Amino acid sequence: MKYFIAHTAYDGTRYAGWQVQPDKNSIQEIIESRLEKLCGTFTRIIGAGRTDAGVHALDQAFHFKLDTRLDAPDIHKGLNALLPDDIIITSVEQCSPDFHARFSAEGKHYMYLIRQGARPGLWSRSYSLLVKKTLDIEYLSTAARYFIGTHNFKPFSANAKRPNEQFERTITDFRIDHIPPFIVFNVLGKSFLYKMVRMMAGTLLRIAHNNEPCDYIARVFSDPERFKTGPAAPAHGLTLMKTFYTLPLELPSREDIHNILPKNDVLI
C-alpha cells in the first residue's frame, strides 16, 4: 500500500463545491473518478477542507492510499491527462501513513477579491465581486483588525444552529491590499467554519455601505443579537490560496498578490 499527498488548483464555477454530493458535480467526485480510471480501483480522497459551491482554489490538498505499481510522478501526469481543464493537479508526493490532509494542516490562506468600479472586467468577473461604491481602504483595514485573535465566530457561521458545533476559531492575520482596481481581503487562520470567510467579507461590506463604526465587528462578537453580520459575500469572489503544513503561517507579500491578479483586464 502506498500513501500520497496531492495538491490541486481549480475553478469552482461549474461545481457544487469540493465534497461529493448526490446528483451534483463536485471536485472530489471528478478527481476520484479519474483516479479510478487511471489505477483501475476506486479510492476515497480526503481533502484539507470543503470549499463551497462556486469557490475556487489555487492550493487545495488531499491525501489517499493505493495498492498500485504507479509512483507519484505517474499519478500526477496521468490525472492531469484525464481531468477537465478547470481542475489541475499541481503536485503528487508519497507521504507517511499517518499523514492527514485535514488534521495535519497548520492553517489556510483565503483571498476574497473585490473589483471596484462601474463595470466588470472580462477576465476577472468570474473571480471577483464588482462593487461600484468607492470603499475607504484605511477604514476597512481598521475594522478588519477586530477579526484577528481567538473569538467565538458563531455569528459568522452558516451552521450557527448546528448542535455540538465548536465555534471558537483563531484568525492569525487579516490584511487588506488595495491594488487598483482590486481590493483584496487576505485572511489567515488555523481553520474556518462553514461560509465563515464569506460572512466576514460580507460584514466588512455592510460596514462600508451602512457607514457603521469601525469597531462594529467587536460589537458583533459581544452582542450578536443586537449587531448583525452582513450576508455571506458571493462565492465566486473567494479563493483558497494556500494550505499550510509547516509553520510559521504568513501571508504573501502585496507584490506576490499583485502578480497573480488579472493584468490588462477588458471592461465589459
N, C-alpha and C positions, 0 to 999 in steps of 0.2 A: 504494500500500500504506500502510495506517495501523497504528500500533503503540499498544497500550493496556496500562495497568496497572489492575487492579481489586482491590478488597478485598472479602472475603466473611466472613460470620459463619454458623455452622451448629451444629445439634445433631447430634452424631455417633452418636446411639443406634442409628439404623437402618442405619448404613453400615459397610462393611468398611474404612474409612479414606479418606484423600484419594485415593490413587493408583488409577488404572484397574487392575482385576484381572479375569481371565477368570471369567465367570459369577457375578460378585459386584457388589453395588450400591455404587458409590463416589461420593464428592463430585465428583471430577474428571469422571467419566463423565456424571453428571447435568448438570453445567454445560455440558460440551461438546455434549451432545445438544440442550440448549435453545438454545445459541448457534447451532448448525447450523440449527435450526428457525427462528430469528429472521433469520439472514442468508442462508440458502439454500446454504451451503457449509460443509464441515467444517473446523475449525481446531483444532490442538492447543493447549491451555493449559498453561503451565509454572508450577507452584506454588513458593512460597518454601520449602516443606518438605513432609514427608509425615506427617500425623498418623495415628496407629494407629486400628484399628477401635474405635469407641466413644468416641474422644476428640473433644472439642468445640473450637470456635474462635470468638472474638469478632473476630479480625483476622488472617485468613489472606490472603495476597496472591498474585496470579498475573498473568502477562503473556501476551499473544497478539498476533498480527498478522492483519489482514483487508484484503482488497481490497473495500471497501464504501463506499457513499454515506452510511451511517449515521454519526452523530457519537457522542461519548461519552455525552451525556445520553439519546440514543435507545437505545443499547445497555443502559444502566443501567435505564431504565424497562422496556424490552422483556424483559430477562432476569427481572426480578422478577415480571413478569406471567406468566411461563411456569414459573418454578421452584416446587417444593413449599414448603410453609410452613416447613419446618425448614432451608432454605437461603436466605439473604438476601444480595444484593449491596449493600454499603454505599456503594461509590463506584466510578466508572469515569472514567479520565482518559487523554488521549493522552500518550504518552511518546516518548523518543528511541529509535531503532532499536537502540542499544547497551545499553539497559536490560535487566537480567535479574532476575526476581523473586527468585531464589535467590542468585546471586552478587553482586548489588548490595546485598543486605541487610547491615546493620551488626550486627543482633542480634535476639533474641526474648525476650519475657517469657512464661513459663509459670506458671500457677497450679494447684497441687494443693489441692483443698478437702476438708476433713475436717469432718464434723458429729459433735460429741461428745455422747453421751447414750445413754439406754437404748432410745430408739425413733427411727425415721427420720422425717423431715419429708415431708409430701405433695409439696411443690413442690421440695424440694432433693434428694430421693432419687436423681434421675437425674443429678445433677451433683456429688455429694459422697459420700465414703466414711463410713459410720457406724462410729465407734469408741466402744465402751462404757467402756473404761478411761479414767480421768482422766489426762491427759498433763501432764507438767511442762514448761510452755512455755519457761521460762528455760533449763532443762537442754537441751531440744531445740534452742533457738536457739544455745547454745554449741556443740553438736555440729554443727549445720549450717554454722557458720563454717569448718569444716575443708574444705568443698567449694570455698570461694572461692579463686580463683587458677588457675594453669595446672597441670594434672595429667594423668597417664595414666589416662583413665577406662575402660580396658578392663574392669575388674571390674564396671562399671555399664552395660555394653553387652550387649544380647541377641545381638549379632553378634560376640562375642568370638573366635570361631573362624574368622571370615572372613579369607582370605588377603589381604595387602596393605592391610588396613584401617588408617587412621591414627586412633589413639585419643586423641591429645592434644587437650584442649579447655580453654577458659578460662571459668570462671564469674565474672562480674563482681560479682554480689551474690546473696545468699540471705537473705531476711528472712521471719520467721515472725510473722504477725499473729494475735492472739487477739481475735476478735470474737464473743463467745458467742452461739449455741452452736457457732460455727465456729472452726476453726483453719486458717489459710491459709498454705501454703508458696508463697512468691514466688521464682521462680528466673529470673535474668537472665544471658544469655550470648550469645556470638557464634554458636555453632552447637551442635547436640546429636546424640549417637549414638542408634541405634535403642533405644527404651524407656529411654533414659538417665534422664529426669526421673522416670519411674515407679519405676525401681530406686533412685534417690536417696531418693524418698519412702518406699519400702518398707524401705530400710535405716534411716531415722530411726524408723520404726515398730518395727522389730526392736530398735533400741537402747532404745526406751521399754518394750517388752513384756518384754525379757530383762534389763533393768537393766544394759545394757552401759556401760562407761566413756564419758564424753562425747568422748574422743579416739578413739573406735572407728573413725571414718572415716579418720583419719590412719593407723591400723593397717592398714586395708584397702588403702590406697594403697601402703603399704610392704611388706606381706606378704599379698597376696590369696589365696594358697594356704591360709594359716592362718586368716585372718579373712575370713569370708564376708559378702557383701552379703545384704540381705533380698530376698525375691521382689519382682518388679515389682508395685507397687500397682495395683489395678483401674483400667481405662482410664476409666471414667465419671467419676472424680474430677478428671481432667486437662482443662485448657482452655488453648489458645494464646490469650493475651490481646492481644499486640501484636507486629507485625513492624516493626522499626525500619529506616528508610532514611537517617536522619540521626543524627549524634552530638550530645550525649552519650547513652549508654544510662542510663536512670533508671527505677527502679520508681515506680509511682504511690504517692501518699500512702496511709496507713492509712484516712483518711477516704474517699478515692476508692474503695478496695477495699470499704469498708463500704457504700457507696452502690449497688454492683452486686449485693450478696448478697440472697437472698430475705428479704422482710420478712413478719412475722406468719405464719410457716410453721406449718402444722397438723400435729400429731403423729399418726402412724398407730397 
